[in-house]
């Protein structure tokens, strides 16, 4: 079971949809149950204790309430078409299926409603300063108490750092948003654990209740790209925050909110944030709209980052191969175009070294050859053509270019444009407004 904080932005972003669907637009429809004085006093006591543990002040009151799981599901059903319209879901399904990351016939809207109805234990809404515990009872179980402690951290974070504002400049980068979300959730999870371990009786009761929880068949059966991105902010985020606290405990975590991690690479490898800062290289893609012509639409442009690259490759690579191939990531950008019957996906990535780029290219080649049950051909430009899919893969120094299209002509034309006009600039240059040089 998970708790979360809500952040407003448009949905439809590949793997992040899983973690951000609820965050983007869920709001109670009037079924939340107000609390009596005794329970409110208990909430206040927990808030005070968590504030002391996390070393963040209570700057304003937090309004708390229970919400039943049935009402949560009703809220999800009510808001999903507003926050994640069918057109966005269909575009994401089309791309994920093309990349081999989603089974044919998956209904993302239905999956997300079912997944969150099963998994969400509570959430905090920074727009209204309200905190909701998902429970059918009007009293706190041990699980409810620990969930509330987690969500209180989000309220304190919001009061101190403004959770909505800090993410706004980075909405064009799924990888950066996932990294920031990992900081937010990792912080709350670490403080929640400190709260739990500080009360032996609560720990014993919580352990019993967790053991009695029903299985999670929807989460367990969810595609890896959805399941992994849902769990990453909590698991990898907690490890990242633990690494930060080795320096100056919570003060180091506070400092991270003022100097945000920029990539999942930094979350996975904290030394690339704390010791030798390695911010991602920004990759800018040429617009293929003129090349493709009338009837084509740009459905998506974003990036993957190290973690989502790893998730994709894990679908076919075993024995740590995906993790090794994704390590050394330095930046990437993709664009997805479609007309009624055809698709074009272009993707460029840069790596820490030529050897790292070669290892990724080899992993990507193995991934495609496994999922298509076919072999690439060629030397400088690797080609793979089967019925309904044409792939082009080019390794050039520390850069890997990749095109997936529905036929060979589209793939070749798109690769030619990509090779001629892709721009690579550093994050620092983007922030200072410097003019990028053509690669």
Protein Blocks (a to p, Z undefined) as FASTA:
>chain_A
ZZdddddddehiajlmmmmmmmmmpccehiaccddfklmmmmmmmmmmmmmmnopacfbd
cddddddfklmmmmmmmmmmmmmgfklmmmmmmmmmmnopacehiafklmmmmmmmmmmn
bdcdfklopacdddfbfcdcfklmmmmmmmmmmmmmmmmnopmlmmmmmmmbmklmmmmm
mmmmmmmmmmmmmmmmmmmklmmmmmmmmmmpccdfklmmpcfklmmmmmmmmmmmmmmm
mmmmmmnommlmmmmmmmccfbfklmmmmmlmmmmgcdddddddddfklmnoghiacfbd
cdebjmlmmmmmmmmpgghlmmmmmgopabdcddddddfkbccdddddddfbfklmmmmm
mmmmmmmmmmnopacedjklccdddehiacddddehjaccddddfbfklmmmmmmmmmmm
pccddfklmmnopacddZZ
